[in-house]
Amino acid sequence: MDTDIKRESKTTRKTKDKITTSPTKRWFRRLYTQRHLQVMALLGVVWMLIFNYIPMYGIIIAFKEFNIVESIADAPWVGWEHFKAFMDDENLPDVIRNTLGISLIKLFIGFPLPIIFALFLNELRSVRFKKAVQTISYLPHFLSWVILGGILTTWLADVGIINNVLMALHLIKEPISYLAEPQYFWTIVITSDIWKELGWSAIIYLAAMAGVSPEMYEAATIDGAGRFQKMWYITLPGIQATIAILFILAVSGVLNSNFDQILVLRNSLNESASNVIDIYVYQTGLLSGRFSYSTAIGLIKSIIALILLVIANQVTKKLNNTSLF
């Protein structure tokens, strides 16, 4: 009896403390109790400030004639000169064509494939076989493009395994140097990117599928629904929000053509098909020393990406009431 009275008095005291304590004191008290988590979060914020926000000061060189001899503050202002020069650049049509061509094909083919792969992988009955397929599929993700680029260069060479197999099947008469032919470059880039990221991208959708209620599948089974009907009417609607968020992020990155991959696979022979915005910025900025010009190009790219992000966000918000902001 005395114990119950003491517990009630402690509970009453805590309730009175919450009522009488000001919101500021409660906030500091909660901050102190979560101090270990707050320190971890603070380290992430500091890292982001140092590497993401402080360097944004350098964007002003897009409006200056900067060189490595002078400081950013001493460089003379030139206004919109570098932006106008990029619009008049003779390389602009090829750069835009290659960037949009590779990125849009990746978006329309590479985006739905992990969803389809995850749907079929989720239907596998054997847990051991499912884990084996999943492990094999996402293993290439952990290899850098330097390693994969070397592998692809060897496979696609004149004496590589691809030519040997095709000639053995009598599909071609003579070996083809695929990386030396511009007409094959887009196919190589898109196919290798899908091969590398298919399994890893499917993990996100598999995690979302795990959150779908099993009772819905049981009810569908009782109603006589088949496996494909369950996938279409239960699984896909259940991961709709995840698909929408990833689609928004994919649309905003349309102007990104995977710099590492293209840098490893490109050469002087396929330059007409491999000269994308990121490569062009790298060449003009670091190799040619036109820092202000390349910064202007990068700024244009970032602004367009922000516009695409906002548009994709509004479209998905109206279609299925899912958005980033």
C-alpha positions as CSV (number, residue, x, y, z in Angstrom):
1,M,0.0,0.0,0.0
2,D,2.8,2.4,1.0
3,T,4.6,1.5,-2.2
4,D,1.6,2.3,-4.4
5,I,1.2,5.7,-2.6
6,K,4.9,6.5,-3.2
7,R,4.6,5.6,-6.9
8,E,1.5,7.8,-7.3
9,S,3.3,10.6,-5.5
10,K,6.3,10.3,-7.8
11,T,4.1,10.2,-10.9
12,T,2.1,13.3,-9.6
13,R,5.4,15.1,-8.9
14,K,6.7,14.4,-12.5
15,T,3.5,15.6,-14.0
16,K,3.6,18.8,-11.9
17,D,7.3,19.3,-12.9
18,K,6.3,19.0,-16.6
19,I,3.5,21.6,-16.2
20,T,5.5,24.1,-14.1
21,T,8.8,23.8,-16.1
22,S,9.2,26.2,-19.0
23,P,9.4,24.9,-22.5
24,T,13.0,26.1,-22.7
25,K,14.1,24.1,-19.7
26,R,12.3,21.0,-20.9
27,W,14.1,21.4,-24.3
28,F,17.5,21.7,-22.6
29,R,16.7,18.7,-20.3
30,R,15.7,16.6,-23.3
31,L,18.8,17.8,-25.1
32,Y,21.0,16.6,-22.2
33,T,19.4,13.2,-21.9
34,Q,20.0,12.7,-25.7
35,R,23.5,14.2,-25.5
36,H,25.2,11.2,-27.1
37,L,22.9,11.2,-30.1
38,Q,23.2,14.9,-30.4
39,V,27.0,14.8,-30.5
40,M,26.7,12.2,-33.3
41,A,24.3,14.4,-35.2
42,L,26.4,17.5,-34.6
43,L,29.5,15.8,-36.2
44,G,27.4,15.2,-39.3
45,V,26.3,18.8,-39.4
46,V,29.9,20.0,-39.0
47,W,31.0,17.8,-41.8
48,M,28.2,19.1,-44.1
49,L,29.1,22.7,-43.3
50,I,32.8,22.2,-44.0
51,F,32.5,20.2,-47.2
52,N,29.1,21.3,-48.6
53,Y,28.3,24.9,-47.6
54,I,31.6,26.7,-47.0
55,P,32.9,25.8,-50.4
56,M,29.8,27.4,-51.9
57,Y,31.7,30.7,-51.5
58,G,33.7,29.7,-54.5
59,I,30.6,29.9,-56.8
60,I,31.3,33.6,-57.2
61,I,34.3,32.9,-59.5
62,A,31.7,32.1,-62.1
63,F,31.1,35.8,-62.3
64,K,34.9,36.7,-62.1
65,E,38.0,36.1,-64.2
66,F,39.7,33.9,-61.7
67,N,43.2,32.5,-62.0
68,I,45.4,30.6,-59.5
69,V,47.8,33.5,-59.1
70,E,45.2,35.8,-57.6
71,S,42.8,35.2,-54.8
72,I,39.1,35.0,-55.4
73,A,38.6,38.5,-53.8
74,D,41.2,40.1,-56.1
75,A,39.8,38.5,-59.3
76,P,38.0,41.1,-61.6
77,W,34.3,40.9,-62.1
78,V,33.1,39.9,-65.5
79,G,29.4,39.4,-64.8
80,W,27.5,37.0,-67.2
81,E,30.4,36.7,-69.7
82,H,31.2,33.0,-68.9
83,F,27.5,32.0,-69.1
84,K,27.1,33.7,-72.5
85,A,30.3,32.0,-73.7
86,F,28.9,28.6,-72.8
87,M,25.7,29.3,-74.7
88,D,27.7,30.2,-77.7
89,D,30.2,27.3,-77.3
90,E,30.4,25.1,-80.4
91,N,30.6,22.0,-78.2
92,L,27.3,22.7,-76.5
93,P,25.0,20.7,-78.8
94,D,27.1,17.6,-78.6
95,V,27.5,17.9,-74.8
96,I,23.8,18.4,-74.2
97,R,22.9,15.6,-76.6
98,N,25.2,13.1,-75.0
99,T,24.2,14.1,-71.5
100,L,20.5,13.9,-72.0
101,G,20.7,10.9,-74.2
102,I,22.6,8.8,-71.7
103,S,20.7,10.1,-68.7
104,L,17.2,9.8,-70.1
105,I,17.7,6.3,-71.4
106,K,19.1,5.3,-68.0
107,L,16.0,6.9,-66.4
108,F,13.5,5.1,-68.6
109,I,15.2,1.7,-68.6
110,G,17.4,1.7,-65.5
111,F,14.7,3.1,-63.1
112,P,11.9,0.5,-63.5
113,L,14.3,-2.5,-63.8
114,P,15.2,-2.6,-60.1
115,I,11.5,-2.4,-59.2
116,I,10.7,-5.4,-61.5
117,F,13.7,-7.3,-60.2
118,A,12.7,-6.7,-56.6
119,L,9.1,-7.8,-57.3
120,F,10.2,-11.1,-58.7
121,L,12.9,-11.6,-56.1
122,N,10.2,-11.0,-53.4
123,E,8.2,-13.9,-54.8
124,L,10.9,-16.5,-54.5
125,R,9.9,-19.2,-52.0
126,S,13.4,-20.5,-51.3
127,V,15.1,-18.2,-48.8
128,R,18.6,-19.7,-49.5
129,F,18.2,-19.2,-53.3
130,K,16.8,-15.7,-52.7
131,K,19.8,-14.7,-50.6
132,A,22.2,-16.1,-53.2
133,V,20.6,-14.2,-56.1
134,Q,20.4,-11.0,-54.0
135,T,24.1,-11.3,-53.0
136,I,25.3,-12.0,-56.6
137,S,23.2,-9.1,-58.0
138,Y,24.4,-6.4,-55.6
139,L,28.1,-7.5,-55.4
140,P,29.2,-5.3,-58.4
141,H,28.0,-2.2,-56.5
142,F,30.9,-2.5,-54.1
143,L,33.5,-2.5,-56.9
144,S,34.8,0.9,-58.1
145,W,34.5,2.0,-61.7
146,V,38.3,1.8,-61.9
147,I,38.1,-2.0,-61.4
148,L,34.9,-2.5,-63.5
149,G,36.3,-0.2,-66.2
150,G,39.4,-2.4,-66.5
151,I,37.2,-5.5,-66.6
152,L,35.0,-4.0,-69.3
153,T,38.0,-2.8,-71.3
154,T,39.4,-6.3,-71.3
155,W,36.1,-8.0,-72.2
156,L,35.3,-5.6,-75.0
157,A,38.8,-5.6,-76.6
158,D,39.5,-7.2,-80.0
159,V,40.6,-10.4,-78.3
160,G,38.2,-10.1,-75.4
161,I,35.6,-12.6,-74.3
162,I,32.7,-10.8,-75.9
163,N,34.2,-11.0,-79.4
164,N,35.2,-14.6,-78.8
165,V,31.7,-15.6,-77.8
166,L,30.0,-13.7,-80.7
167,M,32.4,-15.2,-83.2
168,A,31.9,-18.7,-81.8
169,L,28.2,-18.2,-82.3
170,H,28.8,-16.9,-85.8
171,L,27.0,-13.6,-85.0
172,I,30.0,-11.6,-86.2
173,K,32.7,-12.4,-88.7
174,E,35.4,-10.1,-87.5
175,P,36.3,-8.8,-84.0
176,I,35.0,-5.4,-83.1
177,S,36.8,-2.9,-80.9
178,Y,33.6,-1.7,-79.1
179,L,35.2,1.1,-77.1
180,A,36.7,2.5,-80.2
181,E,33.3,2.8,-82.0
182,P,31.1,5.8,-80.8
183,Q,27.9,4.1,-81.9
184,Y,28.4,1.4,-79.2
185,F,29.4,3.7,-76.3
186,W,25.9,4.6,-75.1
187,T,24.9,1.0,-75.0
188,I,28.0,0.0,-73.1
189,V,27.6,2.8,-70.5
190,I,23.9,2.2,-69.9
191,T,24.2,-1.6,-69.8
192,S,27.2,-1.6,-67.5
193,D,25.5,0.9,-65.1
194,I,22.4,-1.2,-64.9
195,W,24.5,-4.3,-64.2
196,K,26.4,-2.5,-61.5
197,E,23.5,-0.9,-59.6
198,L,20.5,-3.3,-60.3
199,G,20.9,-5.4,-57.2
200,W,21.8,-2.5,-54.9
201,S,18.8,-0.4,-56.0
202,A,16.5,-3.4,-55.5
203,I,17.4,-3.5,-51.8
204,I,15.5,-0.3,-51.1
205,Y,12.3,-1.7,-52.8
206,L,12.7,-5.1,-51.0
207,A,12.9,-3.2,-47.7
208,A,9.7,-1.3,-48.6
209,M,8.0,-4.5,-49.5
210,A,8.8,-6.0,-46.1
211,G,6.5,-3.3,-44.6
212,V,3.4,-4.4,-46.6
213,S,1.0,-6.1,-44.3
214,P,0.9,-9.9,-44.7
215,E,-2.9,-9.8,-43.9
216,M,-3.5,-8.1,-47.3
217,Y,-1.8,-11.0,-49.1
218,E,-3.8,-13.6,-47.0
219,A,-7.0,-11.8,-47.9
220,A,-6.1,-11.7,-51.5
221,T,-5.3,-15.4,-51.5
222,I,-8.7,-16.2,-50.0
223,D,-10.3,-14.1,-52.7
224,G,-8.5,-16.2,-55.3
225,A,-5.9,-13.6,-56.5
226,G,-2.9,-14.9,-58.3
227,R,0.7,-14.0,-57.7
228,F,0.8,-11.4,-60.5
229,Q,-2.4,-9.9,-59.2
230,K,-1.0,-9.6,-55.7
231,M,2.1,-7.9,-57.1
232,W,0.0,-5.4,-59.1
233,Y,-2.7,-4.6,-56.6
234,I,-0.9,-5.0,-53.3
235,T,2.9,-4.9,-53.6
236,L,3.2,-2.0,-56.0
237,P,0.6,0.2,-54.2
238,G,2.4,-0.6,-51.0
239,I,5.8,0.7,-52.2
240,Q,4.3,3.6,-54.2
241,A,5.7,6.2,-51.9
242,T,9.2,4.8,-52.1
243,I,9.0,4.7,-55.9
244,A,7.8,8.3,-56.0
245,I,10.7,9.6,-53.7
246,L,13.3,7.7,-55.7
247,F,11.8,9.0,-59.0
248,I,12.1,12.6,-57.8
249,L,15.7,12.1,-56.9
250,A,16.4,10.4,-60.3
251,V,14.8,13.2,-62.3
252,S,16.8,15.8,-60.4
253,G,20.0,13.9,-61.4
254,V,19.2,13.8,-65.1
255,L,22.2,16.0,-65.9
256,N,24.5,13.7,-64.0
257,S,26.0,11.0,-66.3
258,N,28.2,9.2,-63.8
259,F,31.5,10.9,-64.2
260,D,33.6,8.1,-62.9
261,Q,32.2,5.5,-65.3
262,I,32.5,7.7,-68.4
263,L,36.0,8.9,-67.5
264,V,37.2,5.3,-67.2
265,L,35.5,4.1,-70.4
266,R,36.1,7.1,-72.7
267,N,38.9,7.6,-75.1
268,S,39.8,9.8,-78.1
269,L,38.0,7.5,-80.5
270,N,34.6,7.6,-78.8
271,E,34.9,11.3,-77.7
272,S,31.9,12.3,-79.9
273,A,29.6,10.1,-77.9
274,S,31.2,10.4,-74.5
275,N,31.6,14.2,-74.1
276,V,29.0,14.9,-71.4
277,I,28.7,17.9,-69.1
278,D,30.7,16.5,-66.3
279,I,33.6,15.5,-68.6
280,Y,33.5,18.9,-70.3
281,V,33.7,20.7,-67.0
282,Y,36.6,18.5,-66.0
283,Q,38.4,19.2,-69.2
284,T,37.9,22.9,-69.3
285,G,38.4,23.4,-65.6
286,L,41.2,21.2,-64.5
287,L,43.0,20.4,-67.8
288,S,42.6,23.8,-69.5
289,G,42.7,25.9,-66.4
290,R,39.5,27.8,-67.2
291,F,38.2,27.7,-63.7
292,S,35.6,30.5,-63.9
293,Y,34.2,29.1,-67.2
294,S,33.8,25.6,-65.8
295,T,32.3,26.9,-62.6
296,A,29.7,28.8,-64.6
297,I,28.8,25.6,-66.4
298,G,28.5,23.7,-63.1
299,L,26.2,26.5,-61.7
300,I,23.9,26.3,-64.7
301,K,23.7,22.5,-64.2
302,S,22.9,22.9,-60.5
303,I,20.1,25.4,-61.2
304,I,18.5,23.2,-63.9
305,A,18.7,20.2,-61.4
306,L,17.0,22.3,-58.8
307,I,14.2,23.2,-61.2
308,L,13.8,19.6,-62.2
309,L,13.6,18.6,-58.6
310,V,10.9,21.1,-57.8
311,I,8.9,20.1,-61.0
312,A,9.2,16.3,-60.2
313,N,8.2,17.0,-56.6
314,Q,5.1,18.9,-57.6
315,V,4.0,16.3,-60.1
316,T,4.3,13.3,-57.7
317,K,2.6,15.4,-55.0
318,K,-0.4,15.9,-57.3
319,L,-0.5,12.3,-58.6
320,N,-0.1,10.3,-55.4
321,N,0.3,12.9,-52.6
322,T,3.9,12.0,-52.0
323,S,6.7,14.6,-52.0
324,L,10.0,15.5,-50.5
325,F,8.8,18.9,-49.3
